[in-house]
Amino acid sequence: MAYIIKVKDLFFTYSDGTRALNGVSFAIEEGSRVAMLGPNGAGKSTLLLHLNGLHLPQQGSVSVRGREIGKKTEKWVRTAVGMVFQDPDNQVFSSTVWEDVSFGPINMGLNSAEINNRVSKALHAVGMYEYKEKPPYHLSYGQKKRVAIAGILAMEPGVIVLDEPMAYLDPSGKEQVVNILDDLHQRGITIIIATHDVDLAAEWADHIIIVKDGRVLANGGSELLTQKKIVEEASLTYPLVSRIFLNIPELAVAVPRTVNQAVEAIRNLIKR
């Protein structure tokens, strides 16, 4: 089993004394789709910032591709693990979309031809190539989000981390981002998202990490999202599909978590 990221006994306390992480441990397989859930203040964002070296471990360790992250490797890991922040206005700041997406490759020291190739591919991947000459402040929130993702794609990391990627997006914008994430997964990129959206986690992720009070409360497959004790302790809700079946216990079927699983369960019930 090839793990691309390993976190072991990670602790982190902010300068004001707030303990954000309290002994976090987990491992992520290469090429997986990971959803990290938990209540506000659980430590999700702090944890994500450790995965690409924006925070360095105070105690414990974070390793990416077998290399432990610290002062000697923090620059390297920012090219290996791309971070897309919740608010694209914190990430999209140049005078044109093209300039913004080229920022990372330029700082990697790439030549002009390679920079142009990467930026073009990244903008096409998120459906924003036709906006390449537009100032970012003329874009919608969802378009800015896609430009922020393109800026990370242009650096060609093996891992992309997204903090609340669906926040403040309309249904069309959410669908566009999911399609982008699915395309990245098909390319073999490991994707980690922090989200409050249990329906997204259930439908999209193959690995669930639930965090509470700076610790990993549960770690496994999407079946965790239908386990009463875990859902209640993490202040989550059941996926909508699961709630329907949980409210009809006489159906006596395994509780589905996704639409496809629900369709299959209903078909099996009809055949009885």
FENBELBEL-V806776 format. One record per residue. SS is DSSP state (H for helix, E for strand, - for the rest). Layout:
SS ; SS
This chain:
- ; - ; E ; E ; E ; E ; E ; E ; E ; E ; E ; E ; E ; - ; - ; - ; - ; - ; E ; E ; E ; E ; E ; E ; E ; E ; E ; E ; E ; - ; - ; - ; E ; E ; E ; E ; E ; - ; - ; - ; - ; - ; - ; H ; H ; H ; H ; H ; H ; H ; H ; - ; - ; - ; - ; - ; - ; - ; E ; E ; E ; E ; E ; E ; - ; - ; E ; E ; - ; - ; - ; - ; - ; H ; H ; H ; H ; H ; H ; H ; E ; E ; E ; E ; - ; - ; - ; H ; H ; H ; - ; - ; - ; - ; - ; - ; H ; H ; H ; H ; H ; H ; H ; H ; H ; H ; H ; - ; - ; - ; - ; H ; H ; H ; H ; H ; H ; H ; H ; H ; H ; H ; H ; H ; H ; - ; - ; - ; H ; H ; H ; - ; - ; - ; - ; H ; H ; H ; - ; - ; H ; H ; H ; H ; H ; H ; H ; H ; H ; H ; H ; H ; H ; - ; - ; - ; - ; - ; E ; E ; E ; E ; E ; - ; - ; - ; - ; - ; - ; - ; H ; H ; H ; H ; H ; H ; H ; H ; H ; H ; H ; H ; H ; H ; H ; H ; - ; - ; - ; E ; E ; E ; E ; E ; - ; - ; - ; H ; H ; H ; H ; H ; H ; H ; - ; - ; E ; E ; E ; E ; E ; E ; - ; - ; E ; E ; E ; E ; E ; E ; - ; H ; H ; H ; H ; H ; - ; H ; H ; H ; H ; H ; H ; - ; - ; - ; - ; - ; - ; H ; H ; H ; H ; H ; H ; H ; - ; - ; H ; H ; H ; - ; - ; - ; - ; - ; - ; - ; H ; H ; H ; H ; H ; H ; H ; H ; H ; H ; H ; H ; H ; -
